[in-house]
Amino acid sequence: MSQLKRPSIFIISAFFVLSASPFQANGSQAYFNDFDGGRVVAPGITDTLGGITSTESVQGYDGIGSTSNMFGGKFLRNASGGDFPKVPGSPTTLTLTGLPPHRSVDINFLLAIIDSWDGTEPGEGPGACTDCHPDIFTVTVDGDPVFSEAFGFNGPVFVPPPGVLLTESVPLGFISIWDDAAYDMGLDPTFDNIPHTASSLTIEWVASGDGWQGDDESWAIDNLEVVLHSTFPDVPTSHWAWQFVEAIFSAGLTSGFPDGTYRPDNPVTRAEMAVFIKKGIHGSIYTPPTPNGSHPFSDIAGHWAEAWIEDLYDDGFTSGFPDGTYRPDNQVTRAEMAVFLKKAIHGSAYTSPAPDGSHPFSDIASHWAEAWIEDLFDEGITSGFPDGTYRPENTATRAEMAVFLVNAFGLPLP
């Protein structure tokens, strides 16, 4: 191989082996193949290439692309079908099974359009064909087309988004009298965030159309990559709390921040807790009534969560602090969270029974919230930390809160 196809750095994560890639900043790589010995499949996933899978030298395509993603060595070339007699092209497929939970996929690949693709209309000038028919390249995901465009030099054909076209109208080998083209399809938004949640995925590439001539037309793909995405870019599928965050998103308990993040390591505030609890009780579409001043708190007027906090007070879930404040931007401790959750489950009048030592925690004896924490443990909502502690005065993170909410309200995991 005369050109670097892609950096050979690998990062080990809890769920995936990730090859360095310009595409996957907000996702987890499930599969990569440069068809030249550089194949990476994430742990737990099984891959199967089917149909036409032969590989050969990239010839004149060598070095075309960006410094981190270029043709080189070998690619998978599909020259199936023919014109004499007329034989349709056969597909190339990739099937991945055992995929972890995810919300969408990216499909990234370099595409070579090789030799005499005719486009959709007759050409002009001496020697031009007078009976040209379309040559169409189609990509499907689980049988549903996500891309289907005519390629060639005549008539309405694929108009690539900026950056996708790498070169065109140059002979790059194979049948050298014909011009060839190259595209970086990973830069086409069509292949970004394709909705997908199933544990198996089948991608199919095929050429078709009345004009398809496999005997002097072909296509090839290189540097094929499949990336899985979660809802929030900062909670990838490799994050320990990913399923729990996805569950509270699906249940409508959170939509994250305006910039599209969830911020799993941020502490939960008492204002956020009010929203989580009220939505957990009443459902995702619940909106509290406009505040009318029924609350006694001196520090929430004009706060973004004033209506939620007043609603929480009106339902008897909080009385705030002795000085008449609610302190909406204070961080919630794990002890306070135990009280909030138990009252949310059983009602505002609920009081936990006296502790009897059924819990395993070494750090809550005589703590003001011991009964609430033991009660939380007895209901299977928490198991604490691996060292046998509960850490009641630690602030609760948004990731931890997702776990507590899932367990407290019985939300299904994706």
Number of C-alpha atoms within 10 A of each C-alpha: 13 8 14 16 24 20 13 10 9 12 9 10 12 10 17 21 18 22 25 16 17 11 19 18 13 16 26 26 27 26 24 22 19 25 20 18 9 13 14 19 20 22 15 12 16 15 18 10 14 12 15 18 15 14 17 13 17 23 15 16 22 19 19 19 20 12 12 12 24 23 30 26 23 23 28 25 23 25 20 23 21 17 15 9 9 14 15 19 21 17 19 23 19 17 16 19 15 15 18 21 20 24 18 18 24 24 23 23 24 25 25 26 21 26 24 22 29 26 25 23 18 16 17 10 6 6 7 11 14 10 11 19 20 24 24 24 19 17 21 16 21 15 11 11 13 14 14 16 16 24 23 25 19 20 17 14 18 15 11 14 12 9 12 19 18 19 15 16 13 15 17 22 16 18 14 13 12 17 20 26 22 25 22 26 23 23 20 17 13 14 18 18 17 17 13 18 18 16 13 16 19 17 21 20 23 21 28 21 16 14 21 29 26 24 16 18 27 22 24 23 28 28 26 21 24 23 23 26 26 25 23 24 15 18 24 20 26 17 16 13 19 24 24 23 31 25 21 24 18 17 18 16 23 19 15 15 10 7 7 12 14 21 16 21 13 14 20 24 19 21 22 19 23 24 22 24 22 22 20 23 15 11 14 17 10 14 14 18 10 11 16 8 11 10 20 14 21 11 13 20 12 9 13 11 21 22 23 25 29 25 23 22 20 14 13 13 22 18 15 16 10 7 8 13 14 23 16 22 14 13 20 23 19 22 22 19 22 24 22 20 23 21 19 21 14 11 15 18 10 13 14 17 10 11 16 10 11 10 21 14 20 11 13 20 13 9 13 12 20 23 23 25 29 26 24 23 19 13 13 12 21 18 17 16 10 7 8 13 14 23 17 21 13 13 20 23 19 21 22 19 23 24 20 21 21 21 17 19 16 10 16 14 14 16
